[in-house]
Amino acid sequence: MELTFWNWAKRKERKQNVKKILVLVAVIMLFGMTAVYGQAIGDLKGKMAVGGFLDYGIGFGDQFKSFDYVGFTAKSSLGLSFGGKFLYGVAPKIAVKGLFDYQTESYKVTILGVEAKSSYHILEISANGMYFFSPEKKMCPYVEAGPGMYSFGDGGSSTSKIGVNAGIGGIYMINEKLAIDAGGRFHMIFTDVKKTNYVDIHAGVSFFLGGK
Protein backbone atom coordinates (compact mmCIF):
# COMPACT_ATOMS: atom_id res chain seq x y z
CA MET A 1 0.00 0.00 0.00
CA GLU A 2 2.82 2.40 0.85
CA LEU A 3 4.54 1.79 -2.46
CA THR A 4 1.31 2.34 -4.37
CA PHE A 5 0.62 5.56 -2.50
CA TRP A 6 4.18 6.78 -3.05
CA ASN A 7 3.96 6.16 -6.80
CA TRP A 8 0.69 8.10 -6.90
CA ALA A 9 2.28 10.93 -4.93
CA LYS A 10 5.22 11.07 -7.34
CA ARG A 11 2.89 11.24 -10.35
CA LYS A 12 0.93 14.03 -8.65
CA GLU A 13 4.14 15.95 -7.93
CA ARG A 14 5.28 15.65 -11.55
CA LYS A 15 1.92 16.99 -12.74
CA GLN A 16 2.26 19.95 -10.36
CA ASN A 17 5.76 20.70 -11.69
CA VAL A 18 4.49 20.61 -15.29
CA LYS A 19 1.66 22.99 -14.36
CA LYS A 20 4.13 25.45 -12.82
CA ILE A 21 6.28 25.41 -15.96
CA LEU A 22 3.24 25.92 -18.20
CA VAL A 23 2.10 28.87 -16.09
CA LEU A 24 5.57 30.43 -16.35
CA VAL A 25 5.62 29.96 -20.14
CA ALA A 26 2.10 31.45 -20.41
CA VAL A 27 3.15 34.53 -18.44
CA ILE A 28 6.21 35.00 -20.69
CA MET A 29 4.08 34.71 -23.84
CA LEU A 30 1.45 37.10 -22.50
CA PHE A 31 4.11 39.65 -21.57
CA GLY A 32 5.66 39.33 -25.02
CA MET A 33 2.33 39.80 -26.84
CA THR A 34 1.62 42.98 -24.92
CA ALA A 35 5.02 44.47 -25.80
CA VAL A 36 3.87 46.07 -29.05
CA TYR A 37 6.30 49.01 -28.98
CA GLY A 38 9.46 46.93 -29.23
CA GLN A 39 12.55 48.15 -31.03
CA ALA A 40 15.94 46.65 -31.83
CA ILE A 41 18.68 46.30 -29.22
CA GLY A 42 21.17 47.78 -31.68
CA ASP A 43 24.94 47.81 -31.33
CA LEU A 44 25.75 46.23 -27.95
CA LYS A 45 29.24 47.67 -27.64
CA GLY A 46 29.44 49.96 -24.62
CA LYS A 47 25.92 49.19 -23.46
CA MET A 48 25.23 48.11 -19.91
CA ALA A 49 22.16 46.45 -18.43
CA VAL A 50 21.00 45.47 -14.96
CA GLY A 51 18.05 43.25 -14.18
CA GLY A 52 16.47 40.45 -12.22
CA PHE A 53 14.71 37.19 -12.95
CA LEU A 54 12.66 34.33 -11.53
CA ASP A 55 13.45 30.76 -12.43
CA TYR A 56 12.32 27.21 -11.88
CA GLY A 57 14.96 24.55 -11.21
CA ILE A 58 14.75 20.91 -12.28
CA GLY A 59 17.41 18.70 -10.70
CA PHE A 60 18.77 15.41 -11.99
CA GLY A 61 21.79 13.23 -11.43
CA ASP A 62 22.79 11.42 -8.24
CA GLN A 63 22.05 14.40 -6.00
CA PHE A 64 18.37 14.38 -6.95
CA LYS A 65 17.63 10.65 -7.19
CA SER A 66 14.55 9.41 -5.33
CA PHE A 67 14.82 6.48 -2.93
CA ASP A 68 11.74 4.29 -2.55
CA TYR A 69 11.80 1.30 -0.23
CA VAL A 70 9.18 -0.37 1.94
CA GLY A 71 8.65 1.98 4.87
CA PHE A 72 11.27 4.47 3.70
CA THR A 73 11.20 7.16 1.01
CA ALA A 74 13.47 10.11 0.27
CA LYS A 75 13.07 12.88 -2.28
CA SER A 76 15.21 15.91 -3.14
CA SER A 77 14.01 18.65 -5.51
CA LEU A 78 14.44 22.25 -6.58
CA GLY A 79 11.69 24.82 -7.15
CA LEU A 80 11.12 28.51 -7.78
CA SER A 81 14.05 30.85 -7.14
CA PHE A 82 15.34 34.31 -8.00
CA GLY A 83 18.48 36.10 -9.14
CA GLY A 84 20.08 39.24 -10.52
CA LYS A 85 22.38 40.09 -13.44
CA PHE A 86 24.68 42.73 -14.91
CA LEU A 87 25.52 42.83 -18.63
CA TYR A 88 28.19 44.77 -20.53
CA GLY A 89 28.60 44.83 -24.31
CA VAL A 90 32.17 44.33 -25.53
CA ALA A 91 31.36 44.07 -29.27
CA PRO A 92 28.32 44.69 -31.50
CA LYS A 93 27.01 41.16 -30.89
CA ILE A 94 28.99 40.03 -27.83
CA ALA A 95 28.51 40.78 -24.14
CA VAL A 96 29.73 39.52 -20.80
CA LYS A 97 27.28 38.89 -17.98
CA GLY A 98 27.74 38.52 -14.25
CA LEU A 99 24.88 36.95 -12.36
CA PHE A 100 23.82 35.41 -9.09
CA ASP A 101 21.06 32.87 -8.57
CA TYR A 102 19.62 31.65 -5.27
CA GLN A 103 18.23 28.12 -5.55
CA THR A 104 16.56 26.26 -2.67
CA GLU A 105 16.77 22.48 -2.54
CA SER A 106 14.04 20.77 -0.51
CA TYR A 107 14.68 17.36 1.03
CA LYS A 108 11.88 15.16 2.34
CA VAL A 109 12.24 11.81 4.16
CA THR A 110 9.41 9.53 5.24
CA ILE A 111 10.09 6.63 7.63
CA LEU A 112 7.15 4.41 8.57
CA GLY A 113 4.70 7.21 7.87
CA VAL A 114 6.64 9.86 9.81
CA GLU A 115 7.71 12.73 7.56
CA ALA A 116 10.69 15.05 8.05
CA LYS A 117 11.62 17.99 5.84
CA SER A 118 14.75 20.09 5.48
CA SER A 119 16.24 22.46 2.93
CA TYR A 120 19.45 24.19 1.97
CA HIS A 121 20.47 26.74 -0.61
CA ILE A 122 22.60 26.67 -3.75
CA LEU A 123 23.98 30.16 -4.36
CA GLU A 124 25.47 30.55 -7.85
CA ILE A 125 27.80 33.36 -8.92
CA SER A 126 28.78 33.09 -12.59
CA ALA A 127 30.57 35.07 -15.31
CA ASN A 128 29.19 34.22 -18.75
CA GLY A 129 29.99 35.20 -22.28
CA MET A 130 26.95 35.90 -24.48
CA TYR A 131 26.47 35.99 -28.24
CA PHE A 132 23.40 37.78 -29.68
CA PHE A 133 22.41 36.53 -33.14
CA SER A 134 20.29 39.45 -34.38
CA PRO A 135 20.60 42.62 -32.26
CA GLU A 136 19.26 44.60 -35.23
CA LYS A 137 15.83 43.07 -34.50
CA LYS A 138 13.56 43.68 -31.51
CA MET A 139 13.38 39.92 -30.81
CA CYS A 140 16.90 38.56 -30.49
CA PRO A 141 17.98 34.99 -29.60
CA TYR A 142 21.26 34.41 -27.77
CA VAL A 143 23.53 31.72 -26.38
CA GLU A 144 25.62 31.95 -23.22
CA ALA A 145 28.18 29.91 -21.28
CA GLY A 146 30.70 30.35 -18.51
CA PRO A 147 32.21 29.17 -15.22
CA GLY A 148 30.67 29.70 -11.83
CA MET A 149 31.09 29.24 -8.10
CA TYR A 150 28.31 27.34 -6.33
CA SER A 151 27.90 27.63 -2.57
CA PHE A 152 25.90 24.99 -0.67
CA GLY A 153 24.58 25.87 2.78
CA ASP A 154 21.85 25.19 5.33
CA GLY A 155 21.95 28.49 7.22
CA GLY A 156 24.70 27.34 9.58
CA SER A 157 27.60 26.19 7.44
CA SER A 158 28.39 26.18 3.73
CA THR A 159 30.83 24.78 1.21
CA SER A 160 31.71 25.99 -2.28
CA LYS A 161 32.33 24.09 -5.51
CA ILE A 162 33.28 25.14 -9.03
CA GLY A 163 30.90 24.46 -11.90
CA VAL A 164 29.97 25.46 -15.43
CA ASN A 165 26.73 26.48 -17.09
CA ALA A 166 25.50 26.96 -20.65
CA GLY A 167 22.18 27.96 -22.11
CA ILE A 168 20.01 29.59 -24.75
CA GLY A 169 17.41 32.31 -24.59
CA GLY A 170 15.80 35.28 -26.24
CA ILE A 171 15.43 38.98 -25.42
CA TYR A 172 12.62 41.29 -26.52
CA MET A 173 13.00 45.07 -26.39
CA ILE A 174 9.87 46.87 -25.17
CA ASN A 175 11.52 50.27 -25.66
CA GLU A 176 15.08 51.58 -25.91
CA LYS A 177 15.72 50.99 -22.20
CA LEU A 178 13.47 48.12 -21.08
CA ALA A 179 13.58 44.49 -22.22
CA ILE A 180 12.14 41.15 -21.17
CA ASP A 181 14.04 37.92 -21.64
CA ALA A 182 13.56 34.21 -21.08
CA GLY A 183 15.60 31.07 -21.52
CA GLY A 184 17.14 28.06 -19.89
CA ARG A 185 20.56 27.01 -18.62
CA PHE A 186 22.19 23.67 -17.85
CA HIS A 187 24.43 23.53 -14.76
CA MET A 188 27.15 21.00 -13.99
CA ILE A 189 28.69 21.34 -10.51
CA PHE A 190 31.89 19.45 -9.74
CA THR A 191 30.90 17.96 -6.39
CA ASP A 192 33.03 15.25 -4.80
CA VAL A 193 30.72 12.21 -4.56
CA LYS A 194 27.26 12.79 -6.01
CA LYS A 195 26.70 14.40 -9.41
CA THR A 196 24.91 17.73 -9.00
CA ASN A 197 23.34 18.76 -12.28
CA TYR A 198 20.24 20.83 -12.87
CA VAL A 199 18.41 22.94 -15.43
CA ASP A 200 16.81 26.30 -14.73
CA ILE A 201 14.04 27.89 -16.79
CA HIS A 202 14.10 31.64 -16.23
CA ALA A 203 12.24 34.83 -17.15
CA GLY A 204 13.06 38.41 -16.17
CA VAL A 205 13.55 42.04 -17.09
CA SER A 206 16.59 44.11 -18.05
CA PHE A 207 17.21 47.89 -18.01
CA PHE A 208 19.74 49.10 -20.61
CA LEU A 209 22.08 52.05 -20.12
CA GLY A 210 24.62 53.74 -22.38
CA GLY A 211 25.88 52.70 -25.81
CA LYS A 212 24.69 53.79 -29.23
C-alpha positions as CSV (number, residue, x, y, z in Angstrom):
1,M,0.0,0.0,0.0
2,E,2.8,2.4,0.9
3,L,4.5,1.8,-2.5
4,T,1.3,2.3,-4.4
5,F,0.6,5.6,-2.5
6,W,4.2,6.8,-3.1
7,N,4.0,6.2,-6.8
8,W,0.7,8.1,-6.9
9,A,2.3,10.9,-4.9
10,K,5.2,11.1,-7.3
11,R,2.9,11.2,-10.3
12,K,0.9,14.0,-8.7
13,E,4.1,15.9,-7.9
14,R,5.3,15.6,-11.6
15,K,1.9,17.0,-12.7
16,Q,2.3,19.9,-10.4
17,N,5.8,20.7,-11.7
18,V,4.5,20.6,-15.3
19,K,1.7,23.0,-14.4
20,K,4.1,25.4,-12.8
21,I,6.3,25.4,-16.0
22,L,3.2,25.9,-18.2
23,V,2.1,28.9,-16.1
24,L,5.6,30.4,-16.4
25,V,5.6,30.0,-20.1
26,A,2.1,31.4,-20.4
27,V,3.2,34.5,-18.4
28,I,6.2,35.0,-20.7
29,M,4.1,34.7,-23.8
30,L,1.5,37.1,-22.5
31,F,4.1,39.6,-21.6
32,G,5.7,39.3,-25.0
33,M,2.3,39.8,-26.8
34,T,1.6,43.0,-24.9
35,A,5.0,44.5,-25.8
36,V,3.9,46.1,-29.0
37,Y,6.3,49.0,-29.0
38,G,9.5,46.9,-29.2
39,Q,12.6,48.2,-31.0
40,A,15.9,46.7,-31.8
41,I,18.7,46.3,-29.2
42,G,21.2,47.8,-31.7
43,D,24.9,47.8,-31.3
44,L,25.8,46.2,-28.0
45,K,29.2,47.7,-27.6
46,G,29.4,50.0,-24.6
47,K,25.9,49.2,-23.5
48,M,25.2,48.1,-19.9
49,A,22.2,46.5,-18.4
50,V,21.0,45.5,-15.0
51,G,18.0,43.3,-14.2
52,G,16.5,40.5,-12.2
53,F,14.7,37.2,-12.9
54,L,12.7,34.3,-11.5
55,D,13.5,30.8,-12.4
56,Y,12.3,27.2,-11.9
57,G,15.0,24.6,-11.2
58,I,14.7,20.9,-12.3
59,G,17.4,18.7,-10.7
60,F,18.8,15.4,-12.0
61,G,21.8,13.2,-11.4
62,D,22.8,11.4,-8.2
63,Q,22.0,14.4,-6.0
64,F,18.4,14.4,-6.9
65,K,17.6,10.7,-7.2
66,S,14.5,9.4,-5.3
67,F,14.8,6.5,-2.9
68,D,11.7,4.3,-2.6
69,Y,11.8,1.3,-0.2
70,V,9.2,-0.4,1.9
71,G,8.6,2.0,4.9
72,F,11.3,4.5,3.7
73,T,11.2,7.2,1.0
74,A,13.5,10.1,0.3
75,K,13.1,12.9,-2.3
76,S,15.2,15.9,-3.1
77,S,14.0,18.6,-5.5
78,L,14.4,22.3,-6.6
79,G,11.7,24.8,-7.2
80,L,11.1,28.5,-7.8
81,S,14.0,30.8,-7.1
82,F,15.3,34.3,-8.0
83,G,18.5,36.1,-9.1
84,G,20.1,39.2,-10.5
85,K,22.4,40.1,-13.4
86,F,24.7,42.7,-14.9
87,L,25.5,42.8,-18.6
88,Y,28.2,44.8,-20.5
89,G,28.6,44.8,-24.3
90,V,32.2,44.3,-25.5
91,A,31.4,44.1,-29.3
92,P,28.3,44.7,-31.5
93,K,27.0,41.2,-30.9
94,I,29.0,40.0,-27.8
95,A,28.5,40.8,-24.1
96,V,29.7,39.5,-20.8
97,K,27.3,38.9,-18.0
98,G,27.7,38.5,-14.3
99,L,24.9,36.9,-12.4
100,F,23.8,35.4,-9.1
101,D,21.1,32.9,-8.6
102,Y,19.6,31.6,-5.3
103,Q,18.2,28.1,-5.6
104,T,16.6,26.3,-2.7
105,E,16.8,22.5,-2.5
106,S,14.0,20.8,-0.5
107,Y,14.7,17.4,1.0
108,K,11.9,15.2,2.3
109,V,12.2,11.8,4.2
110,T,9.4,9.5,5.2
111,I,10.1,6.6,7.6
112,L,7.1,4.4,8.6
113,G,4.7,7.2,7.9
114,V,6.6,9.9,9.8
115,E,7.7,12.7,7.6
116,A,10.7,15.0,8.1
117,K,11.6,18.0,5.8
118,S,14.7,20.1,5.5
119,S,16.2,22.5,2.9
120,Y,19.4,24.2,2.0
121,H,20.5,26.7,-0.6
122,I,22.6,26.7,-3.7
123,L,24.0,30.2,-4.4
124,E,25.5,30.5,-7.8
125,I,27.8,33.4,-8.9
126,S,28.8,33.1,-12.6
127,A,30.6,35.1,-15.3
128,N,29.2,34.2,-18.7
129,G,30.0,35.2,-22.3
130,M,26.9,35.9,-24.5
131,Y,26.5,36.0,-28.2
132,F,23.4,37.8,-29.7
133,F,22.4,36.5,-33.1
134,S,20.3,39.5,-34.4
135,P,20.6,42.6,-32.3
136,E,19.3,44.6,-35.2
137,K,15.8,43.1,-34.5
138,K,13.6,43.7,-31.5
139,M,13.4,39.9,-30.8
140,C,16.9,38.6,-30.5
141,P,18.0,35.0,-29.6
142,Y,21.3,34.4,-27.8
143,V,23.5,31.7,-26.4
144,E,25.6,31.9,-23.2
145,A,28.2,29.9,-21.3
146,G,30.7,30.3,-18.5
147,P,32.2,29.2,-15.2
148,G,30.7,29.7,-11.8
149,M,31.1,29.2,-8.1
150,Y,28.3,27.3,-6.3
151,S,27.9,27.6,-2.6
152,F,25.9,25.0,-0.7
153,G,24.6,25.9,2.8
154,D,21.8,25.2,5.3
155,G,22.0,28.5,7.2
156,G,24.7,27.3,9.6
157,S,27.6,26.2,7.4
158,S,28.4,26.2,3.7
159,T,30.8,24.8,1.2
160,S,31.7,26.0,-2.3
161,K,32.3,24.1,-5.5
162,I,33.3,25.1,-9.0
163,G,30.9,24.5,-11.9
164,V,30.0,25.5,-15.4
165,N,26.7,26.5,-17.1
166,A,25.5,27.0,-20.7
167,G,22.2,28.0,-22.1
168,I,20.0,29.6,-24.8
169,G,17.4,32.3,-24.6
170,G,15.8,35.3,-26.2
171,I,15.4,39.0,-25.4
172,Y,12.6,41.3,-26.5
173,M,13.0,45.1,-26.4
174,I,9.9,46.9,-25.2
175,N,11.5,50.3,-25.7
176,E,15.1,51.6,-25.9
177,K,15.7,51.0,-22.2
178,L,13.5,48.1,-21.1
179,A,13.6,44.5,-22.2
180,I,12.1,41.1,-21.2
181,D,14.0,37.9,-21.6
182,A,13.6,34.2,-21.1
183,G,15.6,31.1,-21.5
184,G,17.1,28.1,-19.9
185,R,20.6,27.0,-18.6
186,F,22.2,23.7,-17.8
187,H,24.4,23.5,-14.8
188,M,27.2,21.0,-14.0
189,I,28.7,21.3,-10.5
190,F,31.9,19.4,-9.7
191,T,30.9,18.0,-6.4
192,D,33.0,15.2,-4.8
193,V,30.7,12.2,-4.6
194,K,27.3,12.8,-6.0
195,K,26.7,14.4,-9.4
196,T,24.9,17.7,-9.0
197,N,23.3,18.8,-12.3
198,Y,20.2,20.8,-12.9
199,V,18.4,22.9,-15.4
200,D,16.8,26.3,-14.7
201,I,14.0,27.9,-16.8
202,H,14.1,31.6,-16.2
203,A,12.2,34.8,-17.2
204,G,13.1,38.4,-16.2
205,V,13.5,42.0,-17.1
206,S,16.6,44.1,-18.0
207,F,17.2,47.9,-18.0
208,F,19.7,49.1,-20.6
209,L,22.1,52.1,-20.1
210,G,24.6,53.7,-22.4
211,G,25.9,52.7,-25.8
212,K,24.7,53.8,-29.2
